Amino acid sequence: MTEYIRMKIRKTWDSVSFRLMVNYGLLAFFSILVLLAFIYLQVIGTLHSQAARQATSSMSRLAGEFYLGGREGLIQAINITLSDQIDGSQEIYLLLDENGQKLAGNLEQRPKLTETNKTEVPLVLYGNPTTARMLETRLPDQSILFTGIDLDSMNGTIRQIGQACLATIFIAFLLVMVAVHMFRKELDYRVGSIRKTAVKISEGNLSSRIPLSATKDEFYFLSSEINSMLDKIESLMTGVRHVSDTIAHNLRTPLTRILNQLRSVQNPQYNESDLRAAIHRSISEIESLNKLFEKLLYISEIESGIQRQRFWQCDLQQIAANVVDMYEAYAEEKNLMLQLKSVAQARVWGDADLLASMLSQLIENAIKHARKDIRITITTAGKHINLQVSDDGPGIPAEEYANIGQHFHQLDPDSSGFGLGMASVRAILSLHDGELDFADNQPGLVVNIQLPIFEDSPGFRQ
């Protein structure tokens, strides 16, 4: 049982939410404690100051009566003051002659005043022990006048204030503990939902997401950002799984062909020419696989963002002109008209070689499918540059638009290549914060590319 309690306490203390709430709770509690102590001391100081002023005022008033009416006038003033019943139970007076005999007052014995007990002097008043604040003065006729204030009532008030402060501290402590418990429960619930989602993700359930609260507080935005990150991770993992499966599928067929060709020439009946032919076909297959891996590495480098180190201000119009000039002769051989139309200056922040590679891939695809005409158009709209590559070929079904650019996706499974051309286009556009969509050219296909226009400011380059 003791070990269980010890483990429970340790587990509770190891909780960050518990320690955080305890720290804030203690801070709040001690803040209240300091505030109450300040108020308590201020009240005590005010009451003592009031008693001191009242005693001093009485002493000054009676001294004035002495100067006006002498000793007899002073005695009469003391008796009148004690008989009017105004603060009579609190005011203390004693007048002694030069021999120490009592002349007037409500105090029977002379108080013993020292330098240390003037604020609270123990004495007996009306037969009851009490404490008082006393003042002593010697008059010109050598009589001695004592004036003071009974502090019992004030001390009772101070005790009541102290008890009220203690009750307030106790209630504040309870409220702080309740608040700590509530805040800890709330924090544990909000953090616990994140932790539970992380556990599910680590167990392989990539579709798990953090539930969002109705209140858009800090945890709402944190959970939203984490969910967006998980969406991206799930998308990337799905893509990686798809790419891995496709690579395995694309590797299995050529490797099987290479293996069969090499095994076939092991037969002694094959001559040297058959052996050379088999080796030549195997070399071709291996070179094709090498190109596949080079293309995959190229796309991987683009997606990793390494190429951003080579970003600079580029003229997209000049890049397009150079690429069109390179493919113009090839298009003429195919009896195709390749045209470039640019209506505005098109400056972008990016890698000129990658942008040229992207446009080359689009033009190559257009040349493969176009019948007569291929058009490249560059325009600007607001803060974006629009690049269009259109052809008059057979086009692509609208339901296939979303699949274009996926790794190894080919509309015609029997066609040559690996289906990585448009994947590289999408990777380059993603690196340049661009967007890609398709439209029907009736007939043919229109490839629409949108890139952010270059702004000569440090914020844009970052």
Secondary structure in CASP SS format (residue, H / E / C, confidence):
PFRMAT SS
TARGET T0000
AUTHOR 0000-0000-0000
METHOD secondary structure of the structure
MODEL  1
M C 1.00
T H 1.00
E H 1.00
Y H 1.00
I H 1.00
R H 1.00
M H 1.00
K H 1.00
I H 1.00
R H 1.00
K H 1.00
T H 1.00
W H 1.00
D H 1.00
S C 1.00
V H 1.00
S H 1.00
F H 1.00
R H 1.00
L H 1.00
M H 1.00
V H 1.00
N H 1.00
Y H 1.00
G H 1.00
L H 1.00
L H 1.00
A H 1.00
F H 1.00
F H 1.00
S H 1.00
I H 1.00
L H 1.00
V H 1.00
L H 1.00
L H 1.00
A H 1.00
F H 1.00
I H 1.00
Y H 1.00
L H 1.00
Q H 1.00
V H 1.00
I H 1.00
G H 1.00
T H 1.00
L H 1.00
H H 1.00
S H 1.00
Q H 1.00
A H 1.00
A H 1.00
R H 1.00
Q H 1.00
A H 1.00
T H 1.00
S H 1.00
S H 1.00
M H 1.00
S H 1.00
R H 1.00
L H 1.00
A H 1.00
G H 1.00
E H 1.00
F H 1.00
Y H 1.00
L H 1.00
G H 1.00
G H 1.00
R H 1.00
E H 1.00
G H 1.00
L H 1.00
I H 1.00
Q H 1.00
A H 1.00
I H 1.00
N H 1.00
I H 1.00
T H 1.00
L H 1.00
S H 1.00
D C 1.00
Q C 1.00
I C 1.00
D C 1.00
G C 1.00
S C 1.00
Q C 1.00
E E 1.00
I E 1.00
Y E 1.00
L E 1.00
L E 1.00
L E 1.00
D C 1.00
E C 1.00
N C 1.00
G C 1.00
Q C 1.00
K E 1.00
L E 1.00
A E 1.00
G E 1.00
N C 1.00
L E 1.00
E C 1.00
Q C 1.00
R C 1.00
P C 1.00
K C 1.00
L C 1.00
T C 1.00
E C 1.00
T C 1.00
N C 1.00
K C 1.00
T C 1.00
E C 1.00
V E 1.00
P E 1.00
L E 1.00
V E 1.00
L E 1.00
Y C 1.00
G C 1.00
N E 1.00
P E 1.00
T E 1.00
T E 1.00
A E 1.00
R E 1.00
M E 1.00
L E 1.00
E E 1.00
T E 1.00
R E 1.00
L C 1.00
P C 1.00
D C 1.00
Q C 1.00
S C 1.00
I E 1.00
L E 1.00
F E 1.00
T E 1.00
G E 1.00
I E 1.00
D E 1.00
L C 1.00
D H 1.00
S H 1.00
M H 1.00
N H 1.00
G H 1.00
T H 1.00
I H 1.00
R H 1.00
Q H 1.00
I H 1.00
G H 1.00
Q H 1.00
A H 1.00
C H 1.00
L H 1.00
A H 1.00
T H 1.00
I H 1.00
F H 1.00
I H 1.00
A H 1.00
F H 1.00
L H 1.00
L H 1.00
V H 1.00
M H 1.00
V H 1.00
A H 1.00
V H 1.00
H H 1.00
M H 1.00
F H 1.00
R H 1.00
K H 1.00
E H 1.00
L H 1.00
D H 1.00
Y H 1.00
R H 1.00
V H 1.00
G H 1.00
S H 1.00
I H 1.00
R H 1.00
K H 1.00
T H 1.00
A H 1.00
V H 1.00
K H 1.00
I H 1.00
S H 1.00
E C 1.00
G C 1.00
N C 1.00
L C 1.00
S C 1.00
S C 1.00
R C 1.00
I C 1.00
P C 1.00
L C 1.00
S C 1.00
A C 1.00
T C 1.00
K C 1.00
D C 1.00
E H 1.00
F H 1.00
Y H 1.00
F H 1.00
L H 1.00
S H 1.00
S H 1.00
E H 1.00
I H 1.00
N H 1.00
S H 1.00
M H 1.00
L H 1.00
D H 1.00
K H 1.00
I H 1.00
E H 1.00
S H 1.00
L H 1.00
M H 1.00
T H 1.00
G H 1.00
V H 1.00
R H 1.00
H H 1.00
V H 1.00
S H 1.00
D H 1.00
T H 1.00
I H 1.00
A H 1.00
H H 1.00
N H 1.00
L H 1.00
R H 1.00
T H 1.00
P H 1.00
L H 1.00
T H 1.00
R H 1.00
I H 1.00
L H 1.00
N H 1.00
Q H 1.00
L H 1.00
R H 1.00
S H 1.00
V C 1.00
Q C 1.00
N C 1.00
P C 1.00
Q C 1.00
Y C 1.00
N C 1.00
E H 1.00
S H 1.00
D H 1.00
L H 1.00
R H 1.00
A H 1.00
A H 1.00
I H 1.00
H H 1.00
R H 1.00
S H 1.00
I H 1.00
S H 1.00
E H 1.00
I H 1.00
E H 1.00
S H 1.00
L H 1.00
N H 1.00
K H 1.00
L H 1.00
F H 1.00
E H 1.00
K H 1.00
L H 1.00
L H 1.00
Y H 1.00
I H 1.00
S H 1.00
E H 1.00
I H 1.00
E H 1.00
S H 1.00
G C 1.00
I H 1.00
Q H 1.00
R H 1.00
Q H 1.00
R H 1.00
F C 1.00
W E 1.00
Q E 1.00
C E 1.00
D E 1.00
L H 1.00
Q H 1.00
Q H 1.00
I H 1.00
A H 1.00
A H 1.00
N H 1.00
V H 1.00
V H 1.00
D H 1.00
M H 1.00
Y H 1.00
E H 1.00
A H 1.00
Y H 1.00
A H 1.00
E H 1.00
E H 1.00
K C 1.00
N C 1.00
L C 1.00
M E 1.00
L E 1.00
Q E 1.00
L E 1.00
K E 1.00
S E 1.00
V C 1.00
A C 1.00
Q C 1.00
A C 1.00
R E 1.00
V E 1.00
W E 1.00
G E 1.00
D C 1.00
A H 1.00
D H 1.00
L H 1.00
L H 1.00
A H 1.00
S H 1.00
M H 1.00
L H 1.00
S H 1.00
Q H 1.00
L H 1.00
I H 1.00
E H 1.00
N H 1.00
A H 1.00
I H 1.00
K H 1.00
H H 1.00
A C 1.00
R C 1.00
K C 1.00
D E 1.00
I E 1.00
R E 1.00
I E 1.00
T E 1.00
I E 1.00
T E 1.00
T E 1.00
A E 1.00
G C 1.00
K C 1.00
H E 1.00
I E 1.00
N E 1.00
L E 1.00
Q E 1.00
V E 1.00
S E 1.00
D E 1.00
D C 1.00
G C 1.00
P C 1.00
G C 1.00
I C 1.00
P C 1.00
A H 1.00
E H 1.00
E H 1.00
Y H 1.00
A H 1.00
N H 1.00
I C 1.00
G C 1.00
Q C 1.00
H C 1.00
F C 1.00
H C 1.00
Q C 1.00
L C 1.00
D C 1.00
P C 1.00
D C 1.00
S C 1.00
S C 1.00
G C 1.00
F C 1.00
G C 1.00
L C 1.00
G H 1.00
M H 1.00
A H 1.00
S H 1.00
V H 1.00
R H 1.00
A H 1.00
I H 1.00
L H 1.00
S H 1.00
L H 1.00
H C 1.00
D C 1.00
G C 1.00
E E 1.00
L E 1.00
D E 1.00
F E 1.00
A E 1.00
D E 1.00
N C 1.00
Q C 1.00
P C 1.00
G C 1.00
L E 1.00
V E 1.00
V E 1.00
N E 1.00
I E 1.00
Q E 1.00
L E 1.00
P E 1.00
I C 1.00
F C 1.00
E C 1.00
D C 1.00
S C 1.00
P H 1.00
G H 1.00
F H 1.00
R H 1.00
Q C 1.00
END
